[in-house]
Amino acid sequence: MHVLQITPQLPWPPDNGGRMALYQLVRQIGRHHELTLLSLCQEDPREGIPALAPLCDHIVTVEDRTGSIFSLLDAATSERPLAMSRFHSRAVAKRAADLCESRDIDIVHFDHLHTAAYVQAIPPQLPTILRQHNVESRILERYAETAARPFLRPLIRAQSRAVARYEAISCARFDQCLAVTAVDAAQLHQLAPQASVKVLPDGVDLEFFQPDPDCLPDEQRVVTTGDYSWGPTRDGLLFLCREVWPEMRRVQPEARLTIVGKEIPAEAREDAANKGIDIAGYVNDVRPEILRGAVFLAPTRVGSGIRIKILEAMALGRPVVSTTVGAEGIEAVDGRDLQIADTPDELVRAIAALLQDRNAREKMGAAGLDLVRRHYGWDALGDQLAQTYAEVVETKRANA
């Protein structure tokens, strides 16, 4: 089968949750099928193309740096809300149509709501799948609840409603929609009752992320990771630094926090050492940093989909403390596979309890590892995706 995969960014480097999921999908699609990858690039693609070439049969990139003025005009003159317009490119739509005409494409796979508009450029006889990595309107809705500037909240809520309308319109245009969690699937079905929605979760590369029994943790160290250029991740980190960690240090003065990721905000960096915070910054490989910690923390307050970083920490055998939003979509049992806590006091108690009890850490780490090995290995998920393609193609042909 020849698959055309359309992505809103080139999935390289796989150094945040979004690009990691796209990269793994490319790897899995290429493992089963002939793959043509079409990516919108707002950055120079020359480094990424050689890295992705072994996984794809063809790579087509469209560079687009038209900027915010074009996005505003597009949002004002189309059905696309502003949050989606900055990823829309007429050049990508044209290339998608040309590829369908010039190559023997069997199915077109769209990643993220940001690419959904391109379905209108695809010949109607071709089967189409939209993989919704998040419910974008839900992210905006949650962001409105936590926005630091109250005057922005009505504007964010208005954009959330606009995105929800666009999600409803878009999902109905595809032969199959894929959500990454049952929660997301239920929300998409509520928005678009006529759409066919099924669940295919994000996963973790179990060959790359493996426990290392020779790497002993610092028993007082907590680790958190993220791409802090993304608003929801930055929000979680600032919540941690402002409301959780000062109390954690009061309860357990020897505790230390390692922050891993790019674009760590200045507030988190300021006087970090005296606050028991170590700034690792951007690293090419997060495994050594996660393994140095006794506890992995996901302080997420805004989000949708699956936090891949939690799956990575579990695959490394480290116990996880997460908010309810952070753990959403992962089929984990609270208190066994991970520990859920939401308020600052709850988070402090959960972290302190694990730091003080090695046996509890080891037991929870083993349970989380077992969970990801049973349900979240990418190779097994890739097999499920290949089966979904076959079913969608067969149904489309039967109904032709």
Secondary structure, DSSP 8 states (H G I E B T S, - for coil): -EEEEEESS---S--SHHHHHHHHHHHHHHHHSEEEEEEEESS--TTHHHHHGGG-SEEEEEE---HHHHHHHHHHHSS--HHHHTT--HHHHHHHHHHHHHS---EEEEESGGGGGGGGGS-TTS-EEEEESS-HHHHHHHHHHH-SSGGGHHHHHHHHHHHHHHHHHHHTTSSEEEESSHHHHHHHHHH-TTS-EEE----B-TTTS---TT---EEEEEEEE--TTSHHHHHHHHHIIIIIHHHHHHH-TT-EEEEESSS--HHHHTTTGGGTEEEEE--S--HHHHHHEEEEEE---S--S--HHHHHHHHTT--EEE-HHHHTTS---BTTTBEE--SHHHHHHHHHHHHT-HHHHHHHHHHHHHHHHHH-BHHHHHHHHHHHHHHHHHHHHHT-
